Amino acid sequence: MELLDRVRGSCAALPEVSERLSHGSPTWFVRGRMTFVTLHADGHHDHDFAHLWCAAPPGAQQELIAADPARFFRPPYVGGRGWLGVRRDGAVDWTEIDELCRDAYRAVAPRRLVALLD
């Protein structure tokens, strides 16, 4: 439950964000329609471990997977669009989670909303 609460806190702190279940998992949206983070706390498909799917800026997926393939992966369905899979079954760096959620938000939110973060 701590993982859900912490991800929820990171995402809910961002402008015009809402949360609802999508495919059975907590998912966060900008303005109710642009998905930027999904939490699969009990795993999803072939990944039987807690993880996030996060929108990512161009090139970030490849860079992070190359740097730490034990922690980052290309998720099914959205990986082809550059999204990043992030394992959450080991030690959790909450600062990193917050940064990944903010980066995901920046990747999909309109410029006007992103400007509110700066």
VMD Tcl script that builds the backbone (N, CA, C; Angstrom):
set m [mol new atoms 354]
animate dup $m
set s [atomselect $m all]
$s set {name element resname resid chain x y z} {
  {N N MET 1 A 0.815 -1.195 0.000}
  {CA C MET 1 A 0.000 0.000 0.000}
  {C C MET 1 A 0.858 1.259 0.000}
  {N N GLU 2 A 2.056 1.161 0.605}
  {CA C GLU 2 A 2.923 2.342 0.628}
  {C C GLU 2 A 3.284 2.779 -0.784}
  {N N LEU 3 A 3.561 1.823 -1.674}
  {CA C LEU 3 A 3.904 2.158 -3.051}
  {C C LEU 3 A 2.776 2.940 -3.708}
  {N N LEU 4 A 1.562 2.451 -3.600}
  {CA C LEU 4 A 0.409 3.148 -4.174}
  {C C LEU 4 A 0.272 4.538 -3.575}
  {N N ASP 5 A 0.361 4.654 -2.272}
  {CA C ASP 5 A 0.206 5.959 -1.616}
  {C C ASP 5 A 1.273 6.942 -2.072}
  {N N ARG 6 A 2.503 6.481 -2.195}
  {CA C ARG 6 A 3.593 7.383 -2.594}
  {C C ARG 6 A 3.463 7.802 -4.054}
  {N N VAL 7 A 3.119 6.869 -4.942}
  {CA C VAL 7 A 2.929 7.216 -6.361}
  {C C VAL 7 A 1.727 8.144 -6.489}
  {N N ARG 8 A 0.676 7.836 -5.778}
  {CA C ARG 8 A -0.515 8.689 -5.789}
  {C C ARG 8 A -0.159 10.110 -5.353}
  {N N GLY 9 A 0.625 10.240 -4.300}
  {CA C GLY 9 A 1.026 11.556 -3.825}
  {C C GLY 9 A 1.845 12.323 -4.845}
  {N N SER 10 A 2.774 11.629 -5.503}
  {CA C SER 10 A 3.605 12.277 -6.523}
  {C C SER 10 A 2.763 12.753 -7.698}
  {N N CYS 11 A 1.850 11.916 -8.155}
  {CA C CYS 11 A 1.036 12.266 -9.323}
  {C C CYS 11 A -0.029 13.302 -8.988}
  {N N ALA 12 A -0.688 13.151 -7.857}
  {CA C ALA 12 A -1.779 14.067 -7.483}
  {C C ALA 12 A -1.280 15.482 -7.228}
  {N N ALA 13 A 0.001 15.648 -6.947}
  {CA C ALA 13 A 0.556 16.978 -6.697}
  {C C ALA 13 A 0.716 17.790 -7.981}
  {N N LEU 14 A 0.538 17.165 -9.119}
  {CA C LEU 14 A 0.725 17.837 -10.402}
  {C C LEU 14 A -0.587 18.459 -10.882}
  {N N PRO 15 A -0.514 19.551 -11.657}
  {CA C PRO 15 A -1.720 20.263 -12.088}
  {C C PRO 15 A -2.670 19.432 -12.949}
  {N N GLU 16 A -3.955 19.529 -12.628}
  {CA C GLU 16 A -5.061 18.948 -13.396}
  {C C GLU 16 A -4.917 17.439 -13.618}
  {N N VAL 17 A -4.516 16.733 -12.568}
  {CA C VAL 17 A -4.348 15.277 -12.626}
  {C C VAL 17 A -5.532 14.590 -11.956}
  {N N SER 18 A -5.969 13.502 -12.551}
  {CA C SER 18 A -6.999 12.663 -11.953}
  {C C SER 18 A -6.511 11.216 -11.975}
  {N N GLU 19 A -7.147 10.400 -11.163}
  {CA C GLU 19 A -6.790 8.983 -11.062}
  {C C GLU 19 A -8.043 8.144 -11.256}
  {N N ARG 20 A -7.871 7.043 -11.973}
  {CA C ARG 20 A -8.928 6.040 -12.086}
  {C C ARG 20 A -8.287 4.735 -12.525}
  {N N LEU 21 A -9.024 3.664 -12.354}
  {CA C LEU 21 A -8.524 2.368 -12.792}
  {C C LEU 21 A -8.553 2.287 -14.316}
  {N N SER 22 A -7.507 1.716 -14.864}
  {CA C SER 22 A -7.453 1.423 -16.287}
  {C C SER 22 A -6.880 0.019 -16.415}
  {N N HIS 23 A -7.644 -0.878 -17.009}
  {CA C HIS 23 A -7.247 -2.277 -17.117}
  {C C HIS 23 A -6.941 -2.864 -15.739}
  {N N GLY 24 A -7.682 -2.414 -14.728}
  {CA C GLY 24 A -7.564 -2.958 -13.379}
  {C C GLY 24 A -6.449 -2.371 -12.530}
  {N N SER 25 A -5.727 -1.385 -13.052}
  {CA C SER 25 A -4.598 -0.807 -12.310}
  {C C SER 25 A -4.781 0.698 -12.121}
  {N N PRO 26 A -4.327 1.225 -10.986}
  {CA C PRO 26 A -4.396 2.669 -10.780}
  {C C PRO 26 A -3.591 3.387 -11.869}
  {N N THR 27 A -4.236 4.368 -12.489}
  {CA C THR 27 A -3.631 5.100 -13.601}
  {C C THR 27 A -3.909 6.576 -13.412}
  {N N TRP 28 A -2.925 7.398 -13.769}
  {CA C TRP 28 A -3.054 8.838 -13.607}
  {C C TRP 28 A -3.107 9.505 -14.975}
  {N N PHE 29 A -3.994 10.508 -15.062}
  {CA C PHE 29 A -4.311 11.184 -16.311}
  {C C PHE 29 A -4.160 12.696 -16.142}
  {N N VAL 30 A -3.756 13.352 -17.203}
  {CA C VAL 30 A -3.759 14.809 -17.264}
  {C C VAL 30 A -5.061 15.208 -17.937}
  {N N ARG 31 A -5.810 16.088 -17.276}
  {CA C ARG 31 A -7.106 16.552 -17.792}
  {C C ARG 31 A -8.051 15.402 -18.126}
  {N N GLY 32 A -7.935 14.316 -17.389}
  {CA C GLY 32 A -8.872 13.211 -17.506}
  {C C GLY 32 A -8.718 12.322 -18.717}
  {N N ARG 33 A -7.754 12.609 -19.600}
  {CA C ARG 33 A -7.676 11.789 -20.803}
  {C C ARG 33 A -6.264 11.411 -21.252}
  {N N MET 34 A -5.236 12.112 -20.827}
  {CA C MET 34 A -3.872 11.794 -21.262}
  {C C MET 34 A -3.159 11.011 -20.155}
  {N N THR 35 A -2.977 9.723 -20.384}
  {CA C THR 35 A -2.328 8.853 -19.403}
  {C C THR 35 A -0.845 9.193 -19.305}
  {N N PHE 36 A -0.321 9.214 -18.053}
  {CA C PHE 36 A 1.113 9.425 -17.923}
  {C C PHE 36 A 1.792 8.436 -16.992}
  {N N VAL 37 A 1.065 7.788 -16.071}
  {CA C VAL 37 A 1.648 6.763 -15.189}
  {C C VAL 37 A 0.586 5.707 -14.888}
  {N N THR 38 A 0.997 4.446 -14.909}
  {CA C THR 38 A 0.163 3.335 -14.458}
  {C C THR 38 A 0.988 2.509 -13.476}
  {N N LEU 39 A 0.357 2.130 -12.374}
  {CA C LEU 39 A 1.011 1.301 -11.363}
  {C C LEU 39 A 0.447 -0.111 -11.416}
  {N N HIS 40 A 1.315 -1.065 -11.653}
  {CA C HIS 40 A 0.944 -2.487 -11.620}
  {C C HIS 40 A 1.572 -3.062 -10.353}
  {N N ALA 41 A 0.912 -2.874 -9.231}
  {CA C ALA 41 A 1.468 -3.248 -7.921}
  {C C ALA 41 A 1.662 -4.751 -7.762}
  {N N ASP 42 A 0.862 -5.543 -8.473}
  {CA C ASP 42 A 0.969 -6.998 -8.377}
  {C C ASP 42 A 1.511 -7.622 -9.651}
  {N N GLY 43 A 2.077 -6.815 -10.507}
  {CA C GLY 43 A 2.591 -7.309 -11.775}
  {C C GLY 43 A 1.548 -7.207 -12.871}
  {N N HIS 44 A 1.996 -7.475 -14.094}
  {CA C HIS 44 A 1.114 -7.393 -15.259}
  {C C HIS 44 A 1.735 -8.210 -16.379}
  {N N HIS 45 A 0.955 -9.058 -17.002}
  {CA C HIS 45 A 1.403 -9.949 -18.065}
  {C C HIS 45 A 2.583 -10.797 -17.588}
  {N N ASP 46 A 3.680 -10.792 -18.299}
  {CA C ASP 46 A 4.821 -11.641 -17.951}
  {C C ASP 46 A 5.710 -11.047 -16.866}
  {N N HIS 47 A 5.365 -9.890 -16.373}
  {CA C HIS 47 A 6.162 -9.226 -15.345}
  {C C HIS 47 A 5.474 -9.420 -13.994}
  {N N ASP 48 A 5.905 -10.448 -13.250}
  {CA C ASP 48 A 5.280 -10.789 -11.971}
  {C C ASP 48 A 5.938 -10.059 -10.804}
  {N N PHE 49 A 6.093 -8.771 -10.941}
  {CA C PHE 49 A 6.690 -7.947 -9.889}
  {C C PHE 49 A 6.054 -6.564 -9.962}
  {N N ALA 50 A 6.081 -5.855 -8.871}
  {CA C ALA 50 A 5.529 -4.502 -8.837}
  {C C ALA 50 A 6.324 -3.613 -9.790}
  {N N HIS 51 A 5.591 -2.827 -10.584}
  {CA C HIS 51 A 6.265 -1.923 -11.507}
  {C C HIS 51 A 5.338 -0.796 -11.965}
  {N N LEU 52 A 5.964 0.223 -12.513}
  {CA C LEU 52 A 5.264 1.362 -13.101}
  {C C LEU 52 A 5.466 1.347 -14.606}
  {N N TRP 53 A 4.506 1.870 -15.318}
  {CA C TRP 53 A 4.686 2.236 -16.711}
  {C C TRP 53 A 4.604 3.750 -16.718}
  {N N CYS 54 A 5.612 4.410 -17.248}
  {CA C CYS 54 A 5.673 5.870 -17.248}
  {C C CYS 54 A 5.915 6.389 -18.657}
  {N N ALA 55 A 5.171 7.420 -19.040}
  {CA C ALA 55 A 5.515 8.121 -20.274}
  {C C ALA 55 A 6.927 8.657 -20.080}
  {N N ALA 56 A 7.663 8.784 -21.155}
  {CA C ALA 56 A 9.050 9.236 -21.038}
  {C C ALA 56 A 9.389 10.157 -22.201}
  {N N PRO 57 A 10.288 11.086 -21.965}
  {CA C PRO 57 A 10.726 11.952 -23.061}
  {C C PRO 57 A 11.496 11.140 -24.108}
  {N N PRO 58 A 11.595 11.640 -25.333}
  {CA C PRO 58 A 12.304 10.917 -26.387}
  {C C PRO 58 A 13.719 10.526 -25.959}
  {N N GLY 59 A 14.059 9.270 -26.200}
  {CA C GLY 59 A 15.387 8.762 -25.908}
  {C C GLY 59 A 15.597 8.267 -24.488}
  {N N ALA 60 A 14.732 8.640 -23.564}
  {CA C ALA 60 A 14.927 8.264 -22.157}
  {C C ALA 60 A 14.801 6.757 -21.959}
  {N N GLN 61 A 13.845 6.127 -22.644}
  {CA C GLN 61 A 13.656 4.685 -22.482}
  {C C GLN 61 A 14.945 3.932 -22.798}
  {N N GLN 62 A 15.529 4.182 -23.952}
  {CA C GLN 62 A 16.734 3.482 -24.356}
  {C C GLN 62 A 17.890 3.781 -23.405}
  {N N GLU 63 A 18.033 5.031 -23.022}
  {CA C GLU 63 A 19.129 5.436 -22.147}
  {C C GLU 63 A 19.050 4.748 -20.779}
  {N N LEU 64 A 17.868 4.750 -20.172}
  {CA C LEU 64 A 17.720 4.167 -18.838}
  {C C LEU 64 A 17.822 2.647 -18.858}
  {N N ILE 65 A 17.257 2.014 -19.877}
  {CA C ILE 65 A 17.367 0.560 -19.979}
  {C C ILE 65 A 18.835 0.162 -20.167}
  {N N ALA 66 A 19.557 0.887 -20.991}
  {CA C ALA 66 A 20.979 0.582 -21.206}
  {C C ALA 66 A 21.787 0.782 -19.927}
  {N N ALA 67 A 21.437 1.797 -19.152}
  {CA C ALA 67 A 22.180 2.099 -17.930}
  {C C ALA 67 A 21.896 1.116 -16.803}
  {N N ASP 68 A 20.644 0.616 -16.726}
  {CA C ASP 68 A 20.277 -0.273 -15.617}
  {C C ASP 68 A 19.160 -1.239 -16.047}
  {N N PRO 69 A 19.497 -2.249 -16.849}
  {CA C PRO 69 A 18.472 -3.176 -17.361}
  {C C PRO 69 A 17.823 -4.051 -16.287}
  {N N ALA 70 A 18.391 -4.116 -15.106}
  {CA C ALA 70 A 17.767 -4.876 -14.024}
  {C C ALA 70 A 16.603 -4.103 -13.417}
  {N N ARG 71 A 16.580 -2.803 -13.598}
  {CA C ARG 71 A 15.537 -1.984 -13.000}
  {C C ARG 71 A 14.558 -1.408 -14.021}
  {N N PHE 72 A 15.030 -1.129 -15.233}
  {CA C PHE 72 A 14.188 -0.521 -16.265}
  {C C PHE 72 A 13.965 -1.504 -17.402}
  {N N PHE 73 A 12.771 -1.432 -18.040}
  {CA C PHE 73 A 12.456 -2.325 -19.152}
  {C C PHE 73 A 11.470 -1.652 -20.101}
  {N N ARG 74 A 11.330 -2.251 -21.274}
  {CA C ARG 74 A 10.380 -1.763 -22.276}
  {C C ARG 74 A 9.052 -2.474 -22.040}
  {N N PRO 75 A 8.038 -1.741 -21.605}
  {CA C PRO 75 A 6.767 -2.400 -21.294}
  {C C PRO 75 A 5.985 -2.777 -22.563}
  {N N PRO 76 A 5.135 -3.809 -22.453}
  {CA C PRO 76 A 4.308 -4.170 -23.605}
  {C C PRO 76 A 3.317 -3.042 -23.907}
  {N N TYR 77 A 2.817 -3.027 -25.119}
  {CA C TYR 77 A 1.807 -2.076 -25.605}
  {C C TYR 77 A 2.357 -0.666 -25.759}
  {N N VAL 78 A 2.824 -0.055 -24.695}
  {CA C VAL 78 A 3.227 1.354 -24.733}
  {C C VAL 78 A 4.731 1.540 -24.929}
  {N N GLY 79 A 5.500 0.481 -24.832}
  {CA C GLY 79 A 6.948 0.574 -25.003}
  {C C GLY 79 A 7.347 1.068 -26.381}
  {N N GLY 80 A 6.566 0.728 -27.385}
  {CA C GLY 80 A 6.842 1.187 -28.744}
  {C C GLY 80 A 6.676 2.680 -28.913}
  {N N ARG 81 A 5.983 3.302 -27.974}
  {CA C ARG 81 A 5.805 4.764 -28.005}
  {C C ARG 81 A 6.800 5.455 -27.071}
  {N N GLY 82 A 7.793 4.698 -26.587}
  {CA C GLY 82 A 8.830 5.298 -25.764}
  {C C GLY 82 A 8.598 5.243 -24.274}
  {N N TRP 83 A 7.488 4.618 -23.844}
  {CA C TRP 83 A 7.219 4.527 -22.411}
  {C C TRP 83 A 8.263 3.646 -21.733}
  {N N LEU 84 A 8.393 3.842 -20.443}
  {CA C LEU 84 A 9.407 3.167 -19.651}
  {C C LEU 84 A 8.753 2.295 -18.584}
  {N N GLY 85 A 9.234 1.062 -18.447}
  {CA C GLY 85 A 8.828 0.195 -17.354}
  {C C GLY 85 A 9.853 0.332 -16.239}
  {N N VAL 86 A 9.366 0.450 -15.002}
  {CA C VAL 86 A 10.251 0.664 -13.853}
  {C C VAL 86 A 9.916 -0.358 -12.780}
  {N N ARG 87 A 10.850 -1.254 -12.491}
  {CA C ARG 87 A 10.640 -2.258 -11.431}
  {C C ARG 87 A 10.543 -1.571 -10.084}
  {N N ARG 88 A 9.619 -2.063 -9.244}
  {CA C ARG 88 A 9.452 -1.517 -7.898}
  {C C ARG 88 A 9.419 -2.631 -6.877}
  {N N ASP 89 A 10.109 -3.713 -7.138}
  {CA C ASP 89 A 10.085 -4.844 -6.219}
  {C C ASP 89 A 11.328 -4.923 -5.345}
  {N N GLY 90 A 12.224 -3.995 -5.475}
  {CA C GLY 90 A 13.419 -3.949 -4.618}
  {C C GLY 90 A 13.357 -2.699 -3.757}
  {N N ALA 91 A 14.518 -2.219 -3.376}
  {CA C ALA 91 A 14.578 -0.972 -2.614}
  {C C ALA 91 A 14.026 0.159 -3.478}
  {N N VAL 92 A 13.202 0.985 -2.888}
  {CA C VAL 92 A 12.548 2.061 -3.640}
  {C C VAL 92 A 13.186 3.392 -3.285}
  {N N ASP 93 A 13.638 4.096 -4.303}
  {CA C ASP 93 A 14.170 5.446 -4.155}
  {C C ASP 93 A 13.003 6.392 -4.436}
  {N N TRP 94 A 12.420 6.955 -3.383}
  {CA C TRP 94 A 11.218 7.775 -3.541}
  {C C TRP 94 A 11.487 9.058 -4.306}
  {N N THR 95 A 12.697 9.591 -4.219}
  {CA C THR 95 A 13.041 10.781 -5.004}
  {C C THR 95 A 13.013 10.429 -6.489}
  {N N GLU 96 A 13.534 9.256 -6.830}
  {CA C GLU 96 A 13.514 8.811 -8.220}
  {C C GLU 96 A 12.077 8.626 -8.711}
  {N N ILE 97 A 11.232 8.023 -7.894}
  {CA C ILE 97 A 9.827 7.818 -8.280}
  {C C ILE 97 A 9.168 9.165 -8.562}
  {N N ASP 98 A 9.379 10.121 -7.680}
  {CA C ASP 98 A 8.802 11.453 -7.875}
  {C C ASP 98 A 9.308 12.069 -9.181}
  {N N GLU 99 A 10.590 11.950 -9.453}
  {CA C GLU 99 A 11.163 12.503 -10.688}
  {C C GLU 99 A 10.607 11.805 -11.926}
  {N N LEU 100 A 10.468 10.485 -11.868}
  {CA C LEU 100 A 9.912 9.752 -13.006}
  {C C LEU 100 A 8.463 10.160 -13.273}
  {N N CYS 101 A 7.683 10.360 -12.215}
  {CA C CYS 101 A 6.299 10.800 -12.382}
  {C C CYS 101 A 6.244 12.205 -12.981}
  {N N ARG 102 A 7.103 13.094 -12.518}
  {CA C ARG 102 A 7.159 14.459 -13.069}
  {C C ARG 102 A 7.601 14.447 -14.532}
  {N N ASP 103 A 8.598 13.622 -14.856}
  {CA C ASP 103 A 9.050 13.524 -16.243}
  {C C ASP 103 A 7.942 12.968 -17.132}
  {N N ALA 104 A 7.211 11.978 -16.621}
  {CA C ALA 104 A 6.099 11.398 -17.384}
  {C C ALA 104 A 5.026 12.452 -17.638}
  {N N TYR 105 A 4.719 13.231 -16.616}
  {CA C TYR 105 A 3.741 14.312 -16.755}
  {C C TYR 105 A 4.201 15.298 -17.831}
  {N N ARG 106 A 5.453 15.711 -17.740}
  {CA C ARG 106 A 6.004 16.663 -18.711}
  {C C ARG 106 A 5.951 16.109 -20.138}
  {N N ALA 107 A 6.051 14.796 -20.283}
  {CA C ALA 107 A 6.046 14.176 -21.608}
  {C C ALA 107 A 4.678 14.240 -22.287}
  {N N VAL 108 A 3.596 14.346 -21.511}
  {CA C VAL 108 A 2.262 14.308 -22.126}
  {C C VAL 108 A 1.414 15.561 -21.884}
  {N N ALA 109 A 1.710 16.335 -20.872}
  {CA C ALA 109 A 0.870 17.485 -20.515}
  {C C ALA 109 A 1.045 18.632 -21.516}
  {N N PRO 110 A 0.011 19.418 -21.678}
  {CA C PRO 110 A 0.136 20.610 -22.524}
  {C C PRO 110 A 1.178 21.576 -21.953}
  {N N ARG 111 A 1.805 22.346 -22.837}
  {CA C ARG 111 A 2.865 23.267 -22.417}
  {C C ARG 111 A 2.430 24.215 -21.301}
  {N N ARG 112 A 1.185 24.662 -21.360}
  {CA C ARG 112 A 0.702 25.597 -20.333}
  {C C ARG 112 A 0.745 24.977 -18.948}
  {N N LEU 113 A 0.405 23.701 -18.843}
  {CA C LEU 113 A 0.452 23.020 -17.566}
  {C C LEU 113 A 1.889 22.717 -17.137}
  {N N VAL 114 A 2.718 22.334 -18.097}
  {CA C VAL 114 A 4.126 22.082 -17.781}
  {C C VAL 114 A 4.778 23.352 -17.259}
  {N N ALA 115 A 4.418 24.490 -17.832}
  {CA C ALA 115 A 4.994 25.770 -17.391}
  {C C ALA 115 A 4.685 26.060 -15.922}
  {N N LEU 116 A 3.585 25.526 -15.410}
  {CA C LEU 116 A 3.242 25.732 -13.997}
  {C C LEU 116 A 4.225 25.027 -13.063}
  {N N LEU 117 A 4.939 24.037 -13.575}
  {CA C LEU 117 A 5.920 23.315 -12.748}
  {C C LEU 117 A 7.223 24.080 -12.616}
  {N N ASP 118 A 7.494 24.973 -13.551}
  {CA C ASP 118 A 8.780 25.683 -13.568}
  {C C ASP 118 A 8.756 26.953 -12.745}
}
mol reanalyze $m
mol bondsrecalc $m
mol representation Tube
mol addrep $m
